[in-house]
Amino acid sequence: MVGWVKTVLQELPEALRRFAGRKLSTQELSLVQEVVADCAGLSRRELAQTVCELLDLRRPNRSLKGLECLRWLEELESCGALELPAKLKRRPVGLGNRVPVSERGAAGAPLSGWVQEFAPVVLAAVATPCEQALFRELVGRYHDLGSRQPYGAQLRYLAWVSRPCLQVVGCVQFSSPAWRLAVRDRWIGWDDATRLRNLQRVVNNSRFLILPWVRVKNLASHVLSQATRRLAADWPARYGHKPLLVETLVDSQRFQGTCYRAANWQELGLTSGRGRMDREHQRHGRARKTVLVYGLVHAASRRLRES
């Protein structure tokens, strides 16, 4: 078995030889294969949790990286390194992603004016099932990209105005960063080893929505400023490490990113257009986006190079 594993390890792409910031040894890869082969009665998620426990694949707050490990195991399977059990039968395809439609998510009365007229603006972390359902419905119905369960770590917020009555006006979502962004990595000055070590210090603003019937001047930049301040405190509380930089991708053919610029975000350039899952470069240049970043600390790029 060890000889087989060595061959597989030599043939694996460099990205799959690493997990949780460290290079896999032959013994660790062998252990993963043995667990998958010997525990065929477990579900894929249970196998991922087991691998995490055996290899101590944890976040700084000691929680297991179960979702990330599951995706990694599936990528190993696609390379022929192991064979996972068949996926459990679930609801029909698409049913689980169907956006709920309720009266709470219906369009409200138009709001217009200046942000001061509706203050204070309150940002509330999404915590309860009711809040999660409302967030999913609003983003699913009104955001250009729709609602998807983010991959890895995440925080979600609902933005409320207090006048003339308390009501939701927007949604903000933070999640794990893009694995590679050429313009970001050049701006920071990362080599592969440093990026692997410090990528967890970057957070992606993967969804930002001001509801379409809300036309309040300066509201979007005000919400963004609040969100980055909350992120600096809430992310370490949940995940055990302090983020240094926030990134976002803006569709340059449809949007200017005006609210980000008003909130002092910095434009770095354009993506290649591949997307994070396009490993075969089949979509190169098709959907280029503007990369903007916001430093949560002074000299964020230097600290990301050196930490």
Secondary structure, DSSP 8 states (H G I E B T S, - for coil): -HHHHHHHHHHS-GGGGEETTEE--HHHHHHHHHHHHHTTTS-HHHHHHHHHHHHT-B-TTS-B-HHHHHHHHHHHHHTTS---------S-TTTTT-----GGGS----EEEEGGGG--EEEEE--SHHHHHHHHHHHHHHSTT-----SSSEEEEEEEE-SSS-EEEEEEEEE---S--HHHHHHHT--HHHHHHHGGGEEEEEEEEE-TTEEEETHHHHHHHHHHHHHHHHHHHHHSS---EEEEEEETTT---HHHHHTT-EEEEE--S--TT-TT-TTTTSS-EEEEEEESSTTHHHHHHH-
